Amino acid sequence: MDEIRMPDDKQAHFVLVHGACHGAWSWYKLKPLLEAAGHRVTLLDLAAAGIDKKAIHDIHTFSAYTQPLLDFLASLKPNEKVILVGHSLGGLSVALAVDGFPEKISCAVFLAAFMPDTTHKPSFVLDQYWERTPAEDWLDTEFAPYSSSQQHMTTMFFGPKFLAKLYRLSSTEDLELAKTLVRPASLFLHDLSTSNNYSYGSVPRVYIICNEDEAIPQEFQRWMIENSPVQDVMEIEGADHMPMLCKPREACTCLSKIAQKYDRKKKKMHFVLVHCACGGAWTWYKVKPRLEAAGHRVTALDMAASGLNKKSMENVRTFCEYSEPLLEFMASLEENEKVILVGHSLGGLNLALAMDKFPHKVSVAVFVTAFLPDTIHQPSYFLEKYCEKYPPENQWIDTKILVHGSTEEPHATVVLGPEFVASMAYQLSPIEDIELAKMLFRPGSLFLGDLSKAERFSEEGYGSVNRAYVVCTKDIVIPPEFQHWMIECSGAKDVREIETDHMVVASKPQELCEYLLEIAQRYGH
């Protein structure tokens, strides 16, 4: 065999999920090829399939049909991850598994498979397929009702003519094997139409198109991809509906490439999340588990006098003191350890300070609708320009600005008002997040006086670290035109726009997380 064997530390674990009426046996050509390439492979018979002892008449739900796969994923060790590959109807089993165990899956691969979206019921793609497939296209497939107590249940059994259509570019021997081993199955249409919508979480998806497939035509495969976009699309030319049999080497090559790109053993990164002014680590509660489910390590910090930190903001007089928890954390990292810094709003300045002091410990810094300083002006420059253009005392509605300290050294703190929170910061966010913010926000500060006297960030420190920026196009607090101006002045290698409010961490956590995962792949070492 001409496949290159991968080192043990780069070995991926594939779990292959068969299609309707088939079983684990349908992967008999692909399994040894993947193993020869250095991968671990698990084959499963779903309920009433292959040599499983159950009969389809005993299976009344799609979840029960998929149970062997769900049981296998539940048995994995806490930090173990697999690449799921679903063929044909097996795509729906893969989607159900991803919905239940996102933290255990590096990537979900749909091989000429049904791929549900997250906005419709799981049955939607099957309903669309059924509507677009004339009855005569099913040839000699037999459909029959079963179980008097379940009036919506129907079995499906592929006849020899329909099998020949599935296997039209495969060998005569493989077609004969299928005629011998296929068993009655079901599409579980009624059960899937009453199930909850599936969620893929942050698990990357790849679709492999078979361009000579007459069972799930290429046009329908591409429609599913358009309906539910994936991270990558591959194509196997000259493959019928059974690519693992007619084009096993090409299928192996595709899966090996997927393993190299998405296997989380090689892509695990450490994200450090820094909150906005008045916020705390709690603001990341939707983002943190998504990043962890994708296999990454995440640290969310409370700055001084924020979140659960015991200090009081009126006693925190310098920006360095405010940033102390982040600086201490960076100093505690091992010499060769690198992190991805993510700062929201005022948190961008915390990032800049940490980047300036510890540039060798930062792979990339992501500024999320955040203040983005340069190396030409004082650290306060963009805050001052912001306050000139959008005076907080005039535009932040019911926000209160309190002045502490002496006349010579005043220290202003900010108390965000409930109307400001609801109508400006969180105007597109769920009402629950608005209530959470009203309860958890604490007094903050912009530290303008201190930052105006601080040294400029250096080219050797801050300026040497990769920067990315997330523009929130519906942000009222830091309007998008001001965000773009900062990017133009200070520079960022990667820029992504998300159509949402200032609190993207609450309103669009999935979109934010997907971008952070892209950043991890792009800048991970």
C-alpha positions in Angstrom: 0.0 0.0 0.0 1.2 3.5 -0.8 -0.4 5.3 2.2 2.1 6.9 4.6 1.9 5.7 8.1 1.4 8.5 10.6 3.3 8.7 13.9 1.5 7.5 17.0 1.1 11.0 18.4 -0.7 12.0 15.2 -2.9 9.0 15.0 -6.6 9.8 14.6 -9.5 7.6 15.8 -12.1 7.2 13.1 -15.6 5.9 13.9 -17.4 4.8 10.7 -21.2 4.8 10.6 -23.0 2.9 7.9 -26.1 3.7 5.9 -29.6 2.3 5.9 -30.0 -1.4 5.4 -26.2 -1.9 5.6 -23.9 -2.6 8.5 -20.3 -2.3 9.6 -19.4 -4.8 6.9 -19.8 -2.0 4.2 -16.5 -0.5 5.4 -14.4 -3.7 4.9 -12.2 -2.2 2.2 -11.7 1.2 3.9 -10.9 0.0 7.4 -7.5 -1.7 6.6 -6.5 1.3 4.4 -7.0 3.7 7.3 -5.2 1.4 9.7 -2.3 1.1 7.3 -2.1 4.9 7.2 -1.6 4.8 11.0 -5.1 5.5 12.2 -7.3 3.7 14.7 -10.7 2.6 13.3 -13.9 1.5 15.0 -16.8 0.0 13.1 -20.3 -0.2 14.5 -23.5 -2.0 13.7 -26.4 0.3 14.5 -29.5 -1.4 16.0 -31.1 -4.0 13.8 -28.3 -3.6 11.3 -25.4 -5.9 10.3 -25.2 -8.7 12.8 -27.0 -6.8 15.6 -29.5 -9.2 17.1 -32.4 -6.8 17.2 -35.1 -6.7 14.5 -36.2 -3.4 12.9 -39.7 -4.1 14.2 -38.3 -3.7 17.8 -36.9 -0.2 17.1 -39.3 2.6 17.3 -37.1 5.7 17.5 -34.1 7.0 15.6 -32.3 7.4 18.9 -32.8 3.7 19.7 -31.5 2.9 16.2 -28.4 5.0 16.9 -27.9 3.7 20.4 -24.8 1.6 19.7 -23.0 4.7 18.5 -24.2 6.8 21.5 -23.1 4.1 23.9 -19.7 3.9 22.3 -19.2 7.7 22.6 -20.3 7.6 26.2 -17.6 5.0 26.9 -14.7 7.1 25.7 -12.3 8.5 28.2 -12.9 12.2 29.2 -10.2 13.7 26.9 -10.5 11.2 24.1 -11.8 12.5 20.7 -12.8 10.8 17.5 -13.6 11.7 13.9 -17.1 10.5 13.0 -17.8 9.5 9.5 -21.4 8.9 8.4 -22.5 7.4 5.1 -25.9 8.0 3.6 -28.5 7.8 6.4 -25.6 7.5 8.8 -25.2 11.2 8.4 -28.2 11.7 10.6 -26.8 9.3 13.2 -23.6 11.3 13.2 -25.6 14.6 13.6 -27.4 13.1 16.6 -24.1 11.9 18.1 -22.5 15.4 17.7 -25.6 16.9 19.3 -25.1 14.7 22.4 -21.3 14.5 22.6 -19.7 17.6 21.0 -16.8 17.5 23.4 -15.8 14.0 22.2 -15.7 14.8 18.4 -12.9 16.4 16.5 -14.7 16.5 13.2 -18.0 15.2 11.7 -17.6 13.9 8.1 -20.7 13.4 5.8 -19.8 10.9 3.1 -22.6 11.2 0.4 -24.8 11.5 3.5 -27.9 13.2 4.7 -26.9 16.3 6.6 -29.5 18.0 8.7 -29.3 21.7 9.5 -29.9 23.4 12.9 -32.9 25.5 12.0 -35.3 22.7 11.0 -36.4 19.4 12.4 -34.0 16.5 11.7 -36.5 15.1 9.2 -36.3 18.2 7.0 -33.5 17.0 4.7 -35.3 13.6 4.3 -38.6 15.3 3.6 -36.9 17.4 0.9 -35.3 14.3 -0.5 -38.6 12.5 -0.5 -40.3 15.3 -2.3 -37.7 15.5 -5.0 -37.4 11.8 -5.6 -40.1 10.3 -7.9 -41.6 7.0 -6.6 -40.3 5.1 -9.6 -36.7 6.0 -8.6 -37.0 3.6 -5.7 -37.3 0.7 -8.2 -37.9 -2.5 -6.2 -37.4 -1.1 -2.7 -40.1 -2.5 -0.4 -41.9 -0.2 2.1 -44.2 -1.7 4.7 -45.9 -0.5 7.9 -45.0 -2.1 11.2 -46.2 -2.1 14.8 -49.9 -1.5 15.3 -49.2 0.9 18.2 -46.9 3.0 16.1 -49.0 3.9 13.0 -46.3 6.1 11.5 -43.6 3.4 11.4 -42.4 2.1 8.1 -39.8 -0.4 7.1 -37.6 -0.1 4.0 -35.8 -2.9 2.3 -33.6 -2.4 -0.8 -34.3 -4.8 -3.6 -31.7 -6.1 -6.1 -32.5 -3.5 -8.7 -32.2 -0.6 -6.3 -28.9 -2.1 -4.9 -27.5 -2.3 -8.4 -28.3 1.5 -8.7 -26.4 2.2 -5.5 -23.5 0.0 -6.6 -23.5 0.8 -10.3 -19.7 1.6 -10.4 -18.7 -1.0 -7.8 -17.6 -4.5 -8.4 -20.0 -7.4 -9.1 -18.6 -9.1 -5.9 -19.5 -6.1 -3.7 -23.0 -5.9 -5.2 -23.5 -9.6 -4.5 -22.2 -9.1 -0.9 -24.8 -6.4 -0.4 -27.6 -8.6 -1.8 -26.6 -11.2 0.8 -26.2 -8.9 3.8 -28.7 -6.0 3.6 -31.5 -6.0 6.2 -34.8 -4.1 6.5 -34.3 -0.6 7.9 -36.4 2.6 8.5 -36.1 6.3 7.8 -37.9 7.1 11.1 -39.5 10.1 9.4 -42.3 10.6 12.0 -39.9 10.3 15.0 -37.4 12.7 13.4 -40.2 15.2 12.6 -41.0 15.4 16.3 -37.5 15.5 17.6 -35.7 18.6 18.7 -33.4 20.4 16.2 -29.9 19.2 16.3 -27.0 21.4 17.2 -23.4 20.8 16.0 -21.9 23.1 18.7 -18.4 24.0 17.6 -17.7 20.7 15.9 -16.2 21.3 12.4 -18.1 19.5 9.6 -16.7 18.3 6.3 -18.8 17.0 3.3 -17.5 14.5 0.8 -19.4 14.6 -2.5 -19.7 11.6 -4.7 -20.2 13.0 -8.2 -21.6 9.8 -9.8 -24.1 9.1 -7.0 -27.6 8.3 -8.4 -29.1 7.5 -5.0 -28.4 10.9 -3.4 -27.6 12.9 -6.5 -24.7 15.4 -6.6 -27.2 18.2 -6.9 -29.0 17.3 -3.7 -25.7 16.8 -1.9 -24.7 20.4 -2.9 -28.1 21.7 -1.8 -27.6 20.3 1.7 -24.2 22.0 1.8 -25.8 25.3 0.8 -28.6 24.7 3.3 -26.1 24.0 6.1 -22.6 25.3 5.2 -19.6 23.2 6.3 -15.9 24.0 7.0 -14.7 22.0 4.0 -16.1 20.3 0.9 -14.2 17.5 -0.8 -15.2 15.4 -3.9 -14.5 11.9 -5.0 -14.7 11.7 -8.8 -16.2 8.7 -10.4 -17.8 7.4 -7.2 -21.2 6.0 -7.0 -23.2 6.0 -3.7 -20.8 3.5 -2.2 -17.4 5.3 -2.3 -15.9 3.1 0.4 -16.3 0.2 -2.0 -15.8 1.6 -5.5 -13.2 4.2 -4.5 -11.7 3.1 -1.2 -8.2 4.6 -1.7 -9.6 8.0 -2.7 -11.9 7.9 0.4 -8.9 7.0 2.6 -7.0 9.9 1.2 -9.8 12.3 1.9 -10.2 11.1 5.5 -6.4 11.2 6.1 -6.4 14.8 5.0 -9.3 15.6 7.3 -7.4 13.9 10.2 -4.3 16.1 9.5 -6.4 19.2 9.6 -9.0 18.6 12.3 -7.6 16.0 14.8 -7.7 18.0 18.0 -4.7 16.2 19.5 -2.6 18.4 17.2 -4.7 21.6 17.4 -5.3 22.0 21.2 -4.7 25.7 22.1 -5.0 27.7 25.3 -7.4 30.6 25.1 -7.3 33.4 27.8 -10.5 35.5 27.8 -10.5 39.0 29.2 -13.8 40.8 29.8 -15.1 44.3 29.2 -15.2 47.2 31.7 -17.6 46.5 34.6 -17.9 42.9 33.5 -16.1 39.7 34.7 -15.1 36.2 33.7 -18.9 35.4 33.8 -19.5 37.3 30.6 -17.8 34.4 28.7 -20.1 31.7 30.0 -21.5 30.9 26.6 -18.2 31.0 24.7 -16.0 29.1 27.2 -17.9 25.7 27.0 -18.0 25.9 23.2 -14.2 26.3 23.0 -13.7 23.5 25.5 -16.1 21.3 23.5 -13.8 21.8 20.5 -10.9 20.5 22.5 -9.2 23.6 23.7 -8.1 24.8 27.1 -9.8 28.0 28.3 -9.0 30.4 31.1 -11.4 33.3 31.9 -10.1 35.8 34.3 -11.6 38.5 36.6 -9.6 41.7 36.4 -9.1 43.6 39.7 -12.4 44.8 41.3 -14.3 42.8 38.6 -16.4 39.7 38.8 -15.6 37.9 42.0 -12.3 39.8 42.6 -12.4 41.2 46.2 -10.9 44.6 45.4 -13.0 47.8 45.1 -12.7 49.9 41.9 -12.4 53.2 43.8 -9.2 51.7 45.4 -7.7 50.5 42.0 -6.0 53.6 40.8 -3.8 52.4 37.9 -4.5 50.3 34.8 -1.5 48.1 35.7 -3.1 47.3 39.0 -6.5 46.6 37.2 -4.7 44.3 34.8 -2.7 42.5 37.6 -4.6 39.2 37.4 -3.8 38.9 33.7 -0.2 39.9 34.1 0.3 37.4 37.0 -1.3 34.7 34.9 1.0 35.4 31.9 4.1 35.4 34.2 3.0 32.0 35.6 3.0 30.3 32.2 5.8 27.9 31.4 8.7 29.3 29.3 7.6 27.7 26.0 3.9 27.9 26.5 1.9 30.2 24.2 -1.7 31.4 24.6 -4.4 33.0 22.4 -5.5 36.2 24.1 -9.1 37.4 23.5 -10.2 40.8 24.8 -13.6 42.3 24.7 -14.2 46.1 24.7 -11.9 47.7 27.2 -10.3 44.3 27.5 -8.4 45.1 24.3 -6.1 47.4 26.4 -5.5 44.7 28.9 -4.4 42.5 26.0 -2.1 45.2 24.7 -0.4 45.5 28.1 0.1 41.8 28.3 1.4 41.5 24.8 3.9 44.3 25.4 5.3 42.6 28.5 5.0 38.9 27.3 5.1 39.0 23.5 6.9 35.6 23.4 3.9 34.0 25.2 1.2 35.1 22.8 0.4 33.3 19.5 -2.2 35.8 18.5 -4.4 38.4 20.2 -8.1 38.8 19.2 -9.7 42.1 19.8 -13.5 41.6 20.0 -15.2 45.0 19.3 -12.4 46.2 21.5 -10.1 49.2 21.9 -7.1 48.6 19.7 -4.1 50.8 20.6 -1.1 51.6 18.3 2.6 52.1 19.1 2.7 55.8 18.1 0.4 57.4 20.7 -0.1 57.0 24.4 -2.3 54.1 25.5 -5.1 56.5 26.2 -5.2 57.9 22.7 -8.1 55.9 21.3 -10.1 56.2 24.5 -9.7 60.0 24.4 -10.8 60.1 20.7 -13.7 57.9 21.6 -14.8 60.1 24.5 -14.5 63.2 22.3 -16.7 61.6 19.6 -19.1 59.8 21.9 -19.1 61.5 25.3 -20.2 58.9 27.8 -21.8 61.5 30.1 -24.1 62.5 27.2 -24.6 59.2 25.3 -24.5 56.5 27.9 -28.0 57.3 29.0 -28.4 56.5 32.7 -24.8 55.6 33.3 -23.2 57.3 36.3 -19.7 58.6 36.4 -18.3 59.1 40.0 -15.1 60.9 40.8 -12.9 59.7 43.7 -9.5 60.8 44.9 -8.1 64.3 45.1 -8.4 67.3 42.8 -4.8 66.7 41.7 -5.3 63.0 41.1 -9.0 62.3 40.4 -10.1 58.8 39.7 -13.3 58.3 37.8 -15.4 55.2 38.1 -18.3 54.2 35.8 -21.6 52.6 37.0 -23.6 51.3 34.0 -27.3 52.1 34.2 -30.0 49.4 33.5 -31.3 51.4 30.5 -27.8 51.6 29.0 -27.3 47.9 29.5 -30.6 46.9 27.8 -30.9 49.4 25.0 -27.2 50.0 24.1 -24.9 47.2 25.2 -27.3 44.3 24.9 -29.9 45.5 22.5 -29.8 42.4 20.4 -29.1 39.9 23.2 -31.5 37.6 25.0 -33.5 39.2 27.9 -31.9 36.6 30.3 -28.5 38.0 29.5 -29.7 41.5 30.1 -31.0 40.5 33.5 -27.7 38.7 34.3 -25.7 41.8 33.4 -27.9 44.1 35.6 -27.2 41.8 38.5 -23.5 41.2 37.9 -22.0 44.3 36.5 -19.8 46.2 38.9 -18.3 49.7 38.9 -15.5 50.1 36.3 -13.1 52.7 35.1 -11.5 53.8 31.8 -8.3 54.8 33.7 -7.9 57.8 31.3 -5.6 59.8 33.6 -3.3 56.9 34.3 -3.1 55.7 30.7 -2.4 59.3 29.4 0.8 59.2 31.5 1.8 55.6 30.6 4.6 54.7 28.2 3.6 53.9 24.6 3.3 50.3 23.7 6.5 49.1 21.9 7.0 47.7 18.4 9.3 45.0 19.9 6.6 43.9 22.4 3.0 44.7 21.5 3.8 45.5 17.9 5.4 42.1 17.2 2.4 40.0 18.1 -0.2 38.9 15.6 -3.5 40.7 15.9 -7.1 39.8 14.8 -10.2 41.9 15.2 -13.9 41.1 15.4 -16.1 44.0 14.2 -19.7 44.0 15.6 -21.7 45.8 12.9 -24.7 46.6 15.1 -22.6 47.9 18.1 -24.0 51.1 19.5 -21.4 51.4 22.3 -18.3 51.3 20.1 -19.9 52.0 16.6 -18.5 50.0 13.7 -17.0 53.1 12.0 -14.9 53.7 15.1 -13.9 50.0 15.2 -12.8 50.2 11.5 -10.9 53.5 12.2 -8.9 51.8 15.0 -8.1 48.9 12.6 -7.0 51.3 9.9 -4.7 53.1 12.4 -3.3 50.2 14.4 -3.5 47.3 12.0 -4.9 43.7 12.3 -4.0 40.7 10.1 -7.4 39.1 10.3 -10.7 40.9 10.5 -14.2 39.3 10.8 -17.5 41.0 10.9 -20.4 39.7 13.0 -23.8 41.4 12.7 -24.7 41.9 16.3 -24.5 44.2 19.3 -21.7 45.1 21.6 -22.2 42.0 23.7 -21.4 39.5 21.0 -20.4 37.1 23.8 -24.1 36.9 24.7 -25.9 37.6 21.4 -23.7 35.6 18.9 -21.5 33.2 20.9 -21.6 30.5 18.2 -20.4 32.8 15.4 -17.7 34.3 17.7 -16.5 30.8 18.7 -16.4 29.6 15.1 -14.0 32.5 14.3 -11.9 31.8 17.3 -11.5 28.2 16.2 -10.4 29.4 12.8 -7.8 31.6 14.5 -6.6 28.7 16.6 -6.0 26.6 13.4 -4.4 29.5 11.6 -2.0 30.6 14.4 -1.6 27.4 16.4 2.0 26.1 16.8 
